[in-house]
Amino acid sequence: MTIFFVTFGVIVFLVCIMAIGVIFGRRPIVGSCRGYDALGAECGAGCRTPCAKRRAVIARAREAANVEMNAD
């Protein structure tokens, strides 16, 4: 049972350290294979042509990312 608690504690510690890095402005954690970008999909559902509502959300996210990059 001790091994379980030590392992659980280490995992929780590592997750907290990663969360702190994201909170303090580092880039978000991303996969090494670029996720949906590698598939050519523009949305999380795998759509190649997202609906108008989804396109608006994507556009706002891109604008926010550009504002953050220009602020540095």
N, CA, C, O and CB atoms as a CASP TS submission, in Angstrom:
PFRMAT TS
TARGET T0000
AUTHOR 0000-0000-0000
METHOD Language model
MODEL 1
PARENT N/A
ATOM      1  N   MET     1       0.819  -1.191   0.000  1.00  0.00           N
ATOM      2  CA  MET     1       0.000   0.000   0.000  1.00  0.00           C
ATOM      3  C   MET     1       0.869   1.264   0.000  1.00  0.00           C
ATOM      4  O   MET     1       0.479   2.297  -0.545  1.00  0.00           O
ATOM      5  CB  MET     1      -0.935  -0.006   1.206  1.00  0.00           C
ATOM      6  N   THR     2       2.036   1.165   0.612  1.00  0.00           N
ATOM      7  CA  THR     2       2.950   2.300   0.642  1.00  0.00           C
ATOM      8  C   THR     2       3.397   2.673  -0.769  1.00  0.00           C
ATOM      9  O   THR     2       3.495   3.854  -1.104  1.00  0.00           O
ATOM     10  CB  THR     2       4.167   1.984   1.520  1.00  0.00           C
ATOM     11  N   ILE     3       3.666   1.674  -1.584  1.00  0.00           N
ATOM     12  CA  ILE     3       4.096   1.932  -2.967  1.00  0.00           C
ATOM     13  C   ILE     3       3.002   2.674  -3.724  1.00  0.00           C
ATOM     14  O   ILE     3       3.297   3.582  -4.502  1.00  0.00           O
ATOM     15  CB  ILE     3       4.448   0.605  -3.694  1.00  0.00           C
ATOM     16  N   PHE     4       1.754   2.303  -3.509  1.00  0.00           N
ATOM     17  CA  PHE     4       0.641   2.972  -4.161  1.00  0.00           C
ATOM     18  C   PHE     4       0.613   4.451  -3.793  1.00  0.00           C
ATOM     19  O   PHE     4       0.496   5.304  -4.673  1.00  0.00           O
ATOM     20  CB  PHE     4      -0.683   2.302  -3.781  1.00  0.00           C
ATOM     21  N   PHE     5       0.720   4.763  -2.503  1.00  0.00           N
ATOM     22  CA  PHE     5       0.658   6.159  -2.070  1.00  0.00           C
ATOM     23  C   PHE     5       1.861   6.967  -2.563  1.00  0.00           C
ATOM     24  O   PHE     5       1.709   8.132  -2.931  1.00  0.00           O
ATOM     25  CB  PHE     5       0.579   6.230  -0.549  1.00  0.00           C
ATOM     26  N   VAL     6       3.027   6.377  -2.576  1.00  0.00           N
ATOM     27  CA  VAL     6       4.209   7.073  -3.089  1.00  0.00           C
ATOM     28  C   VAL     6       4.038   7.354  -4.574  1.00  0.00           C
ATOM     29  O   VAL     6       4.299   8.469  -5.027  1.00  0.00           O
ATOM     30  CB  VAL     6       5.492   6.244  -2.839  1.00  0.00           C
ATOM     31  N   THR     7       3.603   6.355  -5.338  1.00  0.00           N
ATOM     32  CA  THR     7       3.395   6.528  -6.776  1.00  0.00           C
ATOM     33  C   THR     7       2.320   7.572  -7.044  1.00  0.00           C
ATOM     34  O   THR     7       2.496   8.442  -7.897  1.00  0.00           O
ATOM     35  CB  THR     7       3.010   5.193  -7.430  1.00  0.00           C
ATOM     36  N   PHE     8       1.228   7.492  -6.332  1.00  0.00           N
ATOM     37  CA  PHE     8       0.145   8.458  -6.492  1.00  0.00           C
ATOM     38  C   PHE     8       0.633   9.871  -6.164  1.00  0.00           C
ATOM     39  O   PHE     8       0.304  10.823  -6.871  1.00  0.00           O
ATOM     40  CB  PHE     8      -1.051   8.082  -5.593  1.00  0.00           C
ATOM     41  N   GLY     9       1.408  10.002  -5.103  1.00  0.00           N
ATOM     42  CA  GLY     9       1.942  11.306  -4.713  1.00  0.00           C
ATOM     43  C   GLY     9       2.868  11.884  -5.767  1.00  0.00           C
ATOM     44  O   GLY     9       2.818  13.081  -6.049  1.00  0.00           O
ATOM     45  N   VAL    10       3.709  11.050  -6.350  1.00  0.00           N
ATOM     46  CA  VAL    10       4.627  11.510  -7.399  1.00  0.00           C
ATOM     47  C   VAL    10       3.842  11.983  -8.618  1.00  0.00           C
ATOM     48  O   VAL    10       4.162  13.023  -9.193  1.00  0.00           O
ATOM     49  CB  VAL    10       5.611  10.384  -7.799  1.00  0.00           C
ATOM     50  N   ILE    11       2.830  11.241  -9.014  1.00  0.00           N
ATOM     51  CA  ILE    11       2.019  11.622 -10.177  1.00  0.00           C
ATOM     52  C   ILE    11       1.293  12.935  -9.917  1.00  0.00           C
ATOM     53  O   ILE    11       1.276  13.812 -10.781  1.00  0.00           O
ATOM     54  CB  ILE    11       1.002  10.512 -10.520  1.00  0.00           C
ATOM     55  N   VAL    12       0.697  13.083  -8.747  1.00  0.00           N
ATOM     56  CA  VAL    12      -0.001  14.327  -8.406  1.00  0.00           C
ATOM     57  C   VAL    12       0.983  15.496  -8.402  1.00  0.00           C
ATOM     58  O   VAL    12       0.658  16.580  -8.886  1.00  0.00           O
ATOM     59  CB  VAL    12      -0.700  14.204  -7.026  1.00  0.00           C
ATOM     60  N   PHE    13       2.166  15.284  -7.865  1.00  0.00           N
ATOM     61  CA  PHE    13       3.188  16.324  -7.837  1.00  0.00           C
ATOM     62  C   PHE    13       3.555  16.756  -9.254  1.00  0.00           C
ATOM     63  O   PHE    13       3.627  17.952  -9.534  1.00  0.00           O
ATOM     64  CB  PHE    13       4.438  15.832  -7.089  1.00  0.00           C
ATOM     65  N   LEU    14       3.786  15.805 -10.142  1.00  0.00           N
ATOM     66  CA  LEU    14       4.164  16.130 -11.518  1.00  0.00           C
ATOM     67  C   LEU    14       3.050  16.882 -12.252  1.00  0.00           C
ATOM     68  O   LEU    14       3.321  17.822 -12.998  1.00  0.00           O
ATOM     69  CB  LEU    14       4.517  14.854 -12.280  1.00  0.00           C
ATOM     70  N   VAL    15       1.809  16.470 -12.040  1.00  0.00           N
ATOM     71  CA  VAL    15       0.675  17.159 -12.677  1.00  0.00           C
ATOM     72  C   VAL    15       0.588  18.594 -12.157  1.00  0.00           C
ATOM     73  O   VAL    15       0.331  19.516 -12.932  1.00  0.00           O
ATOM     74  CB  VAL    15      -0.662  16.400 -12.407  1.00  0.00           C
ATOM     75  N   CYS    16       0.797  18.789 -10.870  1.00  0.00           N
ATOM     76  CA  CYS    16       0.761  20.138 -10.301  1.00  0.00           C
ATOM     77  C   CYS    16       1.870  21.013 -10.882  1.00  0.00           C
ATOM     78  O   CYS    16       1.639  22.182 -11.189  1.00  0.00           O
ATOM     79  CB  CYS    16       0.888  20.075  -8.774  1.00  0.00           C
ATOM     80  N   ILE    17       3.061  20.459 -11.034  1.00  0.00           N
ATOM     81  CA  ILE    17       4.176  21.217 -11.608  1.00  0.00           C
ATOM     82  C   ILE    17       3.850  21.623 -13.048  1.00  0.00           C
ATOM     83  O   ILE    17       4.123  22.756 -13.445  1.00  0.00           O
ATOM     84  CB  ILE    17       5.485  20.384 -11.563  1.00  0.00           C
ATOM     85  N   MET    18       3.270  20.712 -13.829  1.00  0.00           N
ATOM     86  CA  MET    18       2.893  21.055 -15.213  1.00  0.00           C
ATOM     87  C   MET    18       1.821  22.135 -15.226  1.00  0.00           C
ATOM     88  O   MET    18       1.869  23.047 -16.052  1.00  0.00           O
ATOM     89  CB  MET    18       2.391  19.806 -15.969  1.00  0.00           C
ATOM     90  N   ALA    19       0.851  22.041 -14.314  1.00  0.00           N
ATOM     91  CA  ALA    19      -0.227  23.038 -14.256  1.00  0.00           C
ATOM     92  C   ALA    19       0.331  24.413 -13.888  1.00  0.00           C
ATOM     93  O   ALA    19      -0.096  25.425 -14.444  1.00  0.00           O
ATOM     94  CB  ALA    19      -1.308  22.611 -13.235  1.00  0.00           C
ATOM     95  N   ILE    20       1.263  24.450 -12.974  1.00  0.00           N
ATOM     96  CA  ILE    20       1.868  25.725 -12.588  1.00  0.00           C
ATOM     97  C   ILE    20       2.592  26.346 -13.777  1.00  0.00           C
ATOM     98  O   ILE    20       2.531  27.560 -13.971  1.00  0.00           O
ATOM     99  CB  ILE    20       2.844  25.532 -11.407  1.00  0.00           C
ATOM    100  N   GLY    21       3.271  25.534 -14.568  1.00  0.00           N
ATOM    101  CA  GLY    21       3.941  26.044 -15.759  1.00  0.00           C
ATOM    102  C   GLY    21       2.972  26.655 -16.747  1.00  0.00           C
ATOM    103  O   GLY    21       3.264  27.692 -17.343  1.00  0.00           O
ATOM    104  N   VAL    22       1.828  26.031 -16.928  1.00  0.00           N
ATOM    105  CA  VAL    22       0.819  26.560 -17.853  1.00  0.00           C
ATOM    106  C   VAL    22       0.199  27.830 -17.288  1.00  0.00           C
ATOM    107  O   VAL    22      -0.040  28.785 -18.027  1.00  0.00           O
ATOM    108  CB  VAL    22      -0.278  25.507 -18.128  1.00  0.00           C
ATOM    109  N   ILE    23      -0.063  27.851 -15.987  1.00  0.00           N
ATOM    110  CA  ILE    23      -0.684  29.019 -15.365  1.00  0.00           C
ATOM    111  C   ILE    23       0.220  30.251 -15.491  1.00  0.00           C
ATOM    112  O   ILE    23      -0.274  31.358 -15.702  1.00  0.00           O
ATOM    113  CB  ILE    23      -0.994  28.735 -13.883  1.00  0.00           C
ATOM    114  N   PHE    24       1.518  30.070 -15.365  1.00  0.00           N
ATOM    115  CA  PHE    24       2.429  31.207 -15.407  1.00  0.00           C
ATOM    116  C   PHE    24       2.859  31.590 -16.805  1.00  0.00           C
ATOM    117  O   PHE    24       3.909  32.209 -16.981  1.00  0.00           O
ATOM    118  CB  PHE    24       3.632  30.913 -14.592  1.00  0.00           C
ATOM    119  N   GLY    25       2.064  31.233 -17.809  1.00  0.00           N
ATOM    120  CA  GLY    25       2.246  31.789 -19.135  1.00  0.00           C
ATOM    121  C   GLY    25       3.066  30.986 -20.116  1.00  0.00           C
ATOM    122  O   GLY    25       3.285  31.437 -21.240  1.00  0.00           O
ATOM    123  N   ARG    26       3.518  29.832 -19.735  1.00  0.00           N
ATOM    124  CA  ARG    26       4.203  29.015 -20.728  1.00  0.00           C
ATOM    125  C   ARG    26       3.204  28.569 -21.768  1.00  0.00           C
ATOM    126  O   ARG    26       1.993  28.661 -21.563  1.00  0.00           O
ATOM    127  CB  ARG    26       4.895  27.800 -20.076  1.00  0.00           C
ATOM    128  N   ARG    27       3.706  28.089 -22.875  1.00  0.00           N
ATOM    129  CA  ARG    27       2.810  27.553 -23.898  1.00  0.00           C
ATOM    130  C   ARG    27       2.078  26.346 -23.335  1.00  0.00           C
ATOM    131  O   ARG    27       2.631  25.631 -22.499  1.00  0.00           O
ATOM    132  CB  ARG    27       3.592  27.170 -25.184  1.00  0.00           C
ATOM    133  N   PRO    28       0.856  26.104 -23.770  1.00  0.00           N
ATOM    134  CA  PRO    28       0.112  24.934 -23.304  1.00  0.00           C
ATOM    135  C   PRO    28       0.822  23.630 -23.669  1.00  0.00           C
ATOM    136  O   PRO    28       1.588  23.575 -24.631  1.00  0.00           O
ATOM    137  CB  PRO    28      -1.297  24.939 -23.892  1.00  0.00           C
ATOM    138  N   ILE    29       0.565  22.620 -22.911  1.00  0.00           N
ATOM    139  CA  ILE    29       1.154  21.313 -23.171  1.00  0.00           C
ATOM    140  C   ILE    29       0.532  20.750 -24.448  1.00  0.00           C
ATOM    141  O   ILE    29      -0.692  20.720 -24.576  1.00  0.00           O
ATOM    142  CB  ILE    29       0.938  20.342 -21.962  1.00  0.00           C
ATOM    143  N   VAL    30       1.355  20.308 -25.386  1.00  0.00           N
ATOM    144  CA  VAL    30       0.870  19.749 -26.641  1.00  0.00           C
ATOM    145  C   VAL    30       1.543  18.408 -26.900  1.00  0.00           C
ATOM    146  O   VAL    30       2.632  18.136 -26.394  1.00  0.00           O
ATOM    147  CB  VAL    30       1.127  20.722 -27.813  1.00  0.00           C
ATOM    148  N   GLY    31       0.901  17.604 -27.668  1.00  0.00           N
ATOM    149  CA  GLY    31       1.474  16.315 -28.019  1.00  0.00           C
ATOM    150  C   GLY    31       2.576  16.455 -29.051  1.00  0.00           C
ATOM    151  O   GLY    31       2.648  17.462 -29.756  1.00  0.00           O
ATOM    152  N   SER    32       3.417  15.470 -29.141  1.00  0.00           N
ATOM    153  CA  SER    32       4.544  15.546 -30.065  1.00  0.00           C
ATOM    154  C   SER    32       4.110  15.354 -31.518  1.00  0.00           C
ATOM    155  O   SER    32       4.850  15.713 -32.434  1.00  0.00           O
ATOM    156  CB  SER    32       5.587  14.505 -29.698  1.00  0.00           C
ATOM    157  N   CYS    33       2.927  14.796 -31.736  1.00  0.00           N
ATOM    158  CA  CYS    33       2.483  14.538 -33.111  1.00  0.00           C
ATOM    159  C   CYS    33       1.560  15.629 -33.628  1.00  0.00           C
ATOM    160  O   CYS    33       1.004  15.484 -34.717  1.00  0.00           O
ATOM    161  CB  CYS    33       1.778  13.196 -33.193  1.00  0.00           C
ATOM    162  N   ARG    34       1.376  16.713 -32.890  1.00  0.00           N
ATOM    163  CA  ARG    34       0.560  17.877 -33.257  1.00  0.00           C
ATOM    164  C   ARG    34      -0.929  17.586 -33.300  1.00  0.00           C
ATOM    165  O   ARG    34      -1.678  18.452 -33.754  1.00  0.00           O
ATOM    166  CB  ARG    34       0.994  18.397 -34.589  1.00  0.00           C
ATOM    167  N   GLY    35      -1.400  16.466 -32.876  1.00  0.00           N
ATOM    168  CA  GLY    35      -2.821  16.180 -32.758  1.00  0.00           C
ATOM    169  C   GLY    35      -3.589  16.329 -34.049  1.00  0.00           C
ATOM    170  O   GLY    35      -3.248  15.721 -35.064  1.00  0.00           O
ATOM    171  N   TYR    36      -4.635  17.145 -34.006  1.00  0.00           N
ATOM    172  CA  TYR    36      -5.522  17.288 -35.163  1.00  0.00           C
ATOM    173  C   TYR    36      -4.850  18.002 -36.331  1.00  0.00           C
ATOM    174  O   TYR    36      -5.255  17.822 -37.480  1.00  0.00           O
ATOM    175  CB  TYR    36      -6.774  18.041 -34.762  1.00  0.00           C
ATOM    176  N   ASP    37      -3.824  18.812 -36.051  1.00  0.00           N
ATOM    177  CA  ASP    37      -3.117  19.479 -37.142  1.00  0.00           C
ATOM    178  C   ASP    37      -2.496  18.465 -38.096  1.00  0.00           C
ATOM    179  O   ASP    37      -2.453  18.692 -39.305  1.00  0.00           O
ATOM    180  CB  ASP    37      -2.035  20.407 -36.586  1.00  0.00           C
ATOM    181  N   ALA    38      -2.016  17.348 -37.554  1.00  0.00           N
ATOM    182  CA  ALA    38      -1.399  16.324 -38.394  1.00  0.00           C
ATOM    183  C   ALA    38      -2.414  15.666 -39.319  1.00  0.00           C
ATOM    184  O   ALA    38      -2.059  15.160 -40.384  1.00  0.00           O
ATOM    185  CB  ALA    38      -0.731  15.269 -37.529  1.00  0.00           C
ATOM    186  N   LEU    39      -3.681  15.675 -38.906  1.00  0.00           N
ATOM    187  CA  LEU    39      -4.736  15.069 -39.721  1.00  0.00           C
ATOM    188  C   LEU    39      -5.315  16.040 -40.743  1.00  0.00           C
ATOM    189  O   LEU    39      -6.044  15.635 -41.648  1.00  0.00           O
ATOM    190  CB  LEU    39      -5.845  14.553 -38.830  1.00  0.00           C
ATOM    191  N   GLY    40      -4.997  17.289 -40.600  1.00  0.00           N
ATOM    192  CA  GLY    40      -5.559  18.298 -41.492  1.00  0.00           C
ATOM    193  C   GLY    40      -6.949  18.726 -41.063  1.00  0.00           C
ATOM    194  O   GLY    40      -7.643  19.405 -41.819  1.00  0.00           O
ATOM    195  N   ALA    41      -7.367  18.345 -39.876  1.00  0.00           N
ATOM    196  CA  ALA    41      -8.689  18.724 -39.371  1.00  0.00           C
ATOM    197  C   ALA    41      -8.603  20.087 -38.703  1.00  0.00           C
ATOM    198  O   ALA    41      -7.570  20.443 -38.136  1.00  0.00           O
ATOM    199  CB  ALA    41      -9.234  17.662 -38.375  1.00  0.00           C
ATOM    200  N   GLU    42      -9.681  20.843 -38.772  1.00  0.00           N
ATOM    201  CA  GLU    42      -9.683  22.167 -38.166  1.00  0.00           C
ATOM    202  C   GLU    42     -10.446  22.210 -36.857  1.00  0.00           C
ATOM    203  O   GLU    42     -10.477  23.255 -36.207  1.00  0.00           O
ATOM    204  CB  GLU    42     -10.267  23.163 -39.119  1.00  0.00           C
ATOM    205  N   CYS    43     -11.054  21.125 -36.453  1.00  0.00           N
ATOM    206  CA  CYS    43     -11.770  21.149 -35.187  1.00  0.00           C
ATOM    207  C   CYS    43     -11.595  19.823 -34.458  1.00  0.00           C
ATOM    208  O   CYS    43     -11.167  18.827 -35.042  1.00  0.00           O
ATOM    209  CB  CYS    43     -13.259  21.445 -35.414  1.00  0.00           C
ATOM    210  N   GLY    44     -11.933  19.828 -33.173  1.00  0.00           N
ATOM    211  CA  GLY    44     -11.746  18.656 -32.341  1.00  0.00           C
ATOM    212  C   GLY    44     -12.583  17.465 -32.752  1.00  0.00           C
ATOM    213  O   GLY    44     -12.255  16.332 -32.400  1.00  0.00           O
ATOM    214  N   ALA    45     -13.651  17.694 -33.486  1.00  0.00           N
ATOM    215  CA  ALA    45     -14.508  16.595 -33.921  1.00  0.00           C
ATOM    216  C   ALA    45     -13.974  15.942 -35.194  1.00  0.00           C
ATOM    217  O   ALA    45     -14.535  14.955 -35.671  1.00  0.00           O
ATOM    218  CB  ALA    45     -15.933  17.094 -34.148  1.00  0.00           C
ATOM    219  N   GLY    46     -12.899  16.489 -35.740  1.00  0.00           N
ATOM    220  CA  GLY    46     -12.310  15.915 -36.944  1.00  0.00           C
ATOM    221  C   GLY    46     -12.881  16.465 -38.231  1.00  0.00           C
ATOM    222  O   GLY    46     -12.662  15.897 -39.301  1.00  0.00           O
ATOM    223  N   CYS    47     -13.613  17.566 -38.140  1.00  0.00           N
ATOM    224  CA  CYS    47     -14.229  18.170 -39.327  1.00  0.00           C
ATOM    225  C   CYS    47     -13.175  18.827 -40.203  1.00  0.00           C
ATOM    226  O   CYS    47     -12.278  19.502 -39.698  1.00  0.00           O
ATOM    227  CB  CYS    47     -15.296  19.202 -38.921  1.00  0.00           C
ATOM    228  N   ARG    48     -13.276  18.638 -41.479  1.00  0.00           N
ATOM    229  CA  ARG    48     -12.381  19.349 -42.394  1.00  0.00           C
ATOM    230  C   ARG    48     -12.953  20.726 -42.724  1.00  0.00           C
ATOM    231  O   ARG    48     -12.197  21.655 -43.008  1.00  0.00           O
ATOM    232  CB  ARG    48     -12.160  18.532 -43.690  1.00  0.00           C
ATOM    233  N   THR    49     -14.260  20.865 -42.690  1.00  0.00           N
ATOM    234  CA  THR    49     -14.904  22.159 -42.893  1.00  0.00           C
ATOM    235  C   THR    49     -15.889  22.377 -41.747  1.00  0.00           C
ATOM    236  O   THR    49     -17.032  21.926 -41.828  1.00  0.00           O
ATOM    237  CB  THR    49     -15.627  22.230 -44.291  1.00  0.00           C
ATOM    238  N   PRO    50     -15.467  23.060 -40.680  1.00  0.00           N
ATOM    239  CA  PRO    50     -16.335  23.272 -39.529  1.00  0.00           C
ATOM    240  C   PRO    50     -17.496  24.207 -39.850  1.00  0.00           C
ATOM    241  O   PRO    50     -17.438  24.986 -40.801  1.00  0.00           O
ATOM    242  CB  PRO    50     -15.534  23.828 -38.370  1.00  0.00           C
ATOM    243  N   CYS    51     -18.535  24.119 -39.053  1.00  0.00           N
ATOM    244  CA  CYS    51     -19.715  24.970 -39.237  1.00  0.00           C
ATOM    245  C   CYS    51     -19.358  26.421 -38.907  1.00  0.00           C
ATOM    246  O   CYS    51     -18.276  26.696 -38.389  1.00  0.00           O
ATOM    247  CB  CYS    51     -20.896  24.480 -38.346  1.00  0.00           C
ATOM    248  N   ALA    52     -20.264  27.339 -39.207  1.00  0.00           N
ATOM    249  CA  ALA    52     -20.010  28.766 -39.013  1.00  0.00           C
ATOM    250  C   ALA    52     -19.729  29.097 -37.548  1.00  0.00           C
ATOM    251  O   ALA    52     -18.855  29.911 -37.251  1.00  0.00           O
ATOM    252  CB  ALA    52     -21.199  29.583 -39.511  1.00  0.00           C
ATOM    253  N   LYS    53     -20.459  28.473 -36.644  1.00  0.00           N
ATOM    254  CA  LYS    53     -20.259  28.730 -35.223  1.00  0.00           C
ATOM    255  C   LYS    53     -18.853  28.307 -34.800  1.00  0.00           C
ATOM    256  O   LYS    53     -18.180  29.027 -34.063  1.00  0.00           O
ATOM    257  CB  LYS    53     -21.318  27.990 -34.384  1.00  0.00           C
ATOM    258  N   ARG    54     -18.416  27.149 -35.264  1.00  0.00           N
ATOM    259  CA  ARG    54     -17.081  26.650 -34.926  1.00  0.00           C
ATOM    260  C   ARG    54     -16.000  27.529 -35.566  1.00  0.00           C
ATOM    261  O   ARG    54     -14.967  27.777 -34.943  1.00  0.00           O
ATOM    262  CB  ARG    54     -16.920  25.181 -35.386  1.00  0.00           C
ATOM    263  N   ARG    55     -16.219  28.003 -36.795  1.00  0.00           N
ATOM    264  CA  ARG    55     -15.251  28.886 -37.447  1.00  0.00           C
ATOM    265  C   ARG    55     -15.083  30.177 -36.658  1.00  0.00           C
ATOM    266  O   ARG    55     -13.974  30.702 -36.557  1.00  0.00           O
ATOM    267  CB  ARG    55     -15.688  29.197 -38.887  1.00  0.00           C
ATOM    268  N   ALA    56     -16.176  30.694 -36.097  1.00  0.00           N
ATOM    269  CA  ALA    56     -16.101  31.914 -35.289  1.00  0.00           C
ATOM    270  C   ALA    56     -15.271  31.670 -34.027  1.00  0.00           C
ATOM    271  O   ALA    56     -14.472  32.520 -33.636  1.00  0.00           O
ATOM    272  CB  ALA    56     -17.518  32.403 -34.913  1.00  0.00           C
ATOM    273  N   VAL    57     -15.460  30.514 -33.391  1.00  0.00           N
ATOM    274  CA  VAL    57     -14.688  30.172 -32.194  1.00  0.00           C
ATOM    275  C   VAL    57     -13.206  30.055 -32.540  1.00  0.00           C
ATOM    276  O   VAL    57     -12.353  30.548 -31.803  1.00  0.00           O
ATOM    277  CB  VAL    57     -15.200  28.853 -31.569  1.00  0.00           C
ATOM    278  N   ILE    58     -12.903  29.406 -33.655  1.00  0.00           N
ATOM    279  CA  ILE    58     -11.515  29.239 -34.089  1.00  0.00           C
ATOM    280  C   ILE    58     -10.890  30.605 -34.383  1.00  0.00           C
ATOM    281  O   ILE    58      -9.741  30.853 -34.019  1.00  0.00           O
ATOM    282  CB  ILE    58     -11.439  28.325 -35.343  1.00  0.00           C
ATOM    283  N   ALA    59     -11.640  31.486 -35.036  1.00  0.00           N
ATOM    284  CA  ALA    59     -11.121  32.814 -35.367  1.00  0.00           C
ATOM    285  C   ALA    59     -10.824  33.612 -34.100  1.00  0.00           C
ATOM    286  O   ALA    59      -9.794  34.282 -34.016  1.00  0.00           O
ATOM    287  CB  ALA    59     -12.122  33.578 -36.252  1.00  0.00           C
ATOM    288  N   ARG    60     -11.722  33.545 -33.109  1.00  0.00           N
ATOM    289  CA  ARG    60     -11.477  34.256 -31.849  1.00  0.00           C
ATOM    290  C   ARG    60     -10.249  33.701 -31.140  1.00  0.00           C
ATOM    291  O   ARG    60      -9.467  34.461 -30.569  1.00  0.00           O
ATOM    292  CB  ARG    60     -12.704  34.158 -30.928  1.00  0.00           C
ATOM    293  N   ALA    61     -10.072  32.388 -31.171  1.00  0.00           N
ATOM    294  CA  ALA    61      -8.908  31.775 -30.528  1.00  0.00           C
ATOM    295  C   ALA    61      -7.623  32.210 -31.220  1.00  0.00           C
ATOM    296  O   ALA    61      -6.626  32.489 -30.555  1.00  0.00           O
ATOM    297  CB  ALA    61      -9.027  30.240 -30.542  1.00  0.00           C
ATOM    298  N   ARG    62      -7.637  32.270 -32.542  1.00  0.00           N
ATOM    299  CA  ARG    62      -6.445  32.708 -33.276  1.00  0.00           C
ATOM    300  C   ARG    62      -6.126  34.170 -32.993  1.00  0.00           C
ATOM    301  O   ARG    62      -4.960  34.535 -32.847  1.00  0.00           O
ATOM    302  CB  ARG    62      -6.638  32.499 -34.781  1.00  0.00           C
ATOM    303  N   GLU    63      -7.169  35.019 -32.913  1.00  0.00           N
ATOM    304  CA  GLU    63      -6.958  36.433 -32.607  1.00  0.00           C
ATOM    305  C   GLU    63      -6.362  36.588 -31.206  1.00  0.00           C
ATOM    306  O   GLU    63      -5.451  37.389 -30.999  1.00  0.00           O
ATOM    307  CB  GLU    63      -8.286  37.218 -32.718  1.00  0.00           C
ATOM    308  N   ALA    64      -6.881  35.817 -30.249  1.00  0.00           N
ATOM    309  CA  ALA    64      -6.364  35.884 -28.887  1.00  0.00           C
ATOM    310  C   ALA    64      -4.908  35.433 -28.834  1.00  0.00           C
ATOM    311  O   ALA    64      -4.099  36.016 -28.113  1.00  0.00           O
ATOM    312  CB  ALA    64      -7.217  35.025 -27.948  1.00  0.00           C
ATOM    313  N   ALA    65      -4.583  34.411 -29.589  1.00  0.00           N
ATOM    314  CA  ALA    65      -3.200  33.926 -29.624  1.00  0.00           C
ATOM    315  C   ALA    65      -2.278  34.975 -30.237  1.00  0.00           C
ATOM    316  O   ALA    65      -1.155  35.163 -29.769  1.00  0.00           O
ATOM    317  CB  ALA    65      -3.107  32.609 -30.418  1.00  0.00           C
ATOM    318  N   ASN    66      -2.746  35.661 -31.283  1.00  0.00           N
ATOM    319  CA  ASN    66      -1.924  36.711 -31.909  1.00  0.00           C
ATOM    320  C   ASN    66      -1.717  37.878 -30.970  1.00  0.00           C
ATOM    321  O   ASN    66      -0.632  38.456 -30.925  1.00  0.00           O
ATOM    322  CB  ASN    66      -2.568  37.202 -33.205  1.00  0.00           C
ATOM    323  N   VAL    67      -2.751  38.230 -30.217  1.00  0.00           N
ATOM    324  CA  VAL    67      -2.637  39.334 -29.256  1.00  0.00           C
ATOM    325  C   VAL    67      -1.618  38.971 -28.189  1.00  0.00           C
ATOM    326  O   VAL    67      -0.793  39.807 -27.821  1.00  0.00           O
ATOM    327  CB  VAL    67      -4.012  39.657 -28.610  1.00  0.00           C
ATOM    328  N   GLU    68      -1.656  37.744 -27.683  1.00  0.00           N
ATOM    329  CA  GLU    68      -0.716  37.308 -26.653  1.00  0.00           C
ATOM    330  C   GLU    68       0.705  37.296 -27.194  1.00  0.00           C
ATOM    331  O   GLU    68       1.633  37.699 -26.493  1.00  0.00           O
ATOM    332  CB  GLU    68      -1.095  35.919 -26.130  1.00  0.00           C
ATOM    333  N   MET    69       0.891  36.843 -28.425  1.00  0.00           N
ATOM    334  CA  MET    69       2.231  36.782 -29.005  1.00  0.00           C
ATOM    335  C   MET    69       2.783  38.191 -29.236  1.00  0.00           C
ATOM    336  O   MET    69       3.980  38.421 -29.057  1.00  0.00           O
ATOM    337  CB  MET    69       2.208  35.991 -30.330  1.00  0.00           C
ATOM    338  N   ASN    70       1.926  39.134 -29.630  1.00  0.00           N
ATOM    339  CA  ASN    70       2.368  40.494 -29.882  1.00  0.00           C
ATOM    340  C   ASN    70       2.636  41.258 -28.585  1.00  0.00           C
ATOM    341  O   ASN    70       3.391  42.230 -28.580  1.00  0.00           O
ATOM    342  CB  ASN    70       1.335  41.228 -30.712  1.00  0.00           C
ATOM    343  N   ALA    71       2.018  40.820 -27.488  1.00  0.00           N
ATOM    344  CA  ALA    71       2.210  41.490 -26.202  1.00  0.00           C
ATOM    345  C   ALA    71       3.592  41.215 -25.634  1.00  0.00           C
ATOM    346  O   ALA    71       4.119  42.011 -24.856  1.00  0.00           O
ATOM    347  CB  ALA    71       1.145  41.046 -25.208  1.00  0.00           C
ATOM    348  N   ASP    72       4.184  40.081 -26.026  1.00  0.00           N
ATOM    349  CA  ASP    72       5.525  39.745 -25.508  1.00  0.00           C
ATOM    350  C   ASP    72       6.519  40.605 -26.177  1.00  0.00           C
ATOM    351  O   ASP    72       7.713  40.500 -25.899  1.00  0.00           O
ATOM    352  CB  ASP    72       5.879  38.265 -25.718  1.00  0.00           C
TER
END
